[in-house]
Amino acid sequence: MTPRILVVGGGIAGLTLAAALRRNGIEPTVVERVARYGDVGYVITLWPMGRAVVRHLDLGDRFDALTVPINTYATHVDGGKPLRTFDFGGRLGDGVPRALRRAELIELLGSYGGGTPVRMARTVTGLEQDERIVLARFDDGTTGEFDVVVGADGIDSAVRGLVAGPVRMRRSGLRLWTWWTPGHAVAADESHEFWGVGRYFGYNPTTGSVGCAAALPAAGAPATPARLRDRLAGVAGPMEWMIDALDAVDRVGCFDLDDLRLPRWRFGRVVLLGDAGAAFLPTAGVGASMAMESALVLAEELSKVDAAQAPEALRRYVQRRRARVDAVQNRSRWLIPVMQRRTRFGSALRNAMLRALPQRMVISEITRWNP
């Protein structure tokens, strides 16, 4: 019998899994706790592993039309003076990352096969399982029996809480703010970062607006956009207008830069996917690509078995993905202390090391993340 699969979370990981399962002839049940998606989230960049998943789902042409290539990645010191520029386009060719809004990627993934049905404004409140089934209780009072439950509901996963209990996040001590500015006077294929002393600003283009991000120590962080603007004053030199735009921005996202590494992803017939089990810091820009790659592997394993063998499929999924996910997460972690030096001496030392590092070494470190 084909496994009955519940996917909790209709974000990037959950919708990728649902599309991949449907491609293999399995129709999952997908629930999402928000009532509507709206224009949620920030810029997403997909590296070749993420783009390979999009192509596998026959969504490659539409993805390319929605995205811009990041051919150039440039770093700057505090004040805007150039530090180091990396030629992704010249080195990686078609393997450059491509950027789009998170909402656009969710809409694209959800459109697979005429559209994946998602039950909005619903999540799980209880899970009971034996060796045969999982009984899921939903927040609207209904229940359902499934052969597999996948927690793809993000870093604050309700599924993880039900099977693993409270977990401790790994704190970076930094807070990130995000906002959008118009795309005029910005090169459409370049991403720029400004590494100050204890402060950071960066921007990424999309086909429309430009996504801006800033990071500061969480302790004593500014409480308003105006105070954030003041703390960032001068960091971006000629691109300061993007920071000044905070005066007129309607919505500024804000969250602490934390990540998560759970010792276990599988709990009987319940398994965790994406940020629910392994949340990435946004520093390396690979979290979405890794979640999509994991979703494809999970779908592949589940498509090989019947309901009775589902736990074995989950075991193989963890076995195939664990070492790779941990390794890439480690590489995303080391970028935090590199980018956020909090003394002038530390910043000067970092800048000197970056200038001396051969470009091929930096780019090869990125490309070896690819499958």
Secondary structure, 3 states (H helix, E strand, C coil): CCCCEEEECCCHHHHHHHHHHHHCCCCCEEEECCCCCCCCCCEEEECHHHHHHHHHCCCHHHHHHHCEECCEEEEEECCCCEEEEEEHHHHHHHHCCEEEEHHHHHHHHHCHHHCCCCEECCCEEEEEECCCCEEEEECCCCEEEECEEEECCCCCCHHHHHHHCCCCCEEEEEEEEEEEECCCCCCCCEEEEEECCCCEEEEEECCCCEEEEEEEECCCCCCCHHHHHHHHCCCCHHHCHHHHHHHCCCCCEEEEEEEEECCCCEECCEEECHHHCEECCCCCCCHHHHHHHHHHHHHHHHCCCCHHHHHHHHHHHHHHHHHHHHHHHHHHHHHHHHHCCCCHHHHHHHHHHHHHCCHHHHHHHHHCCCC
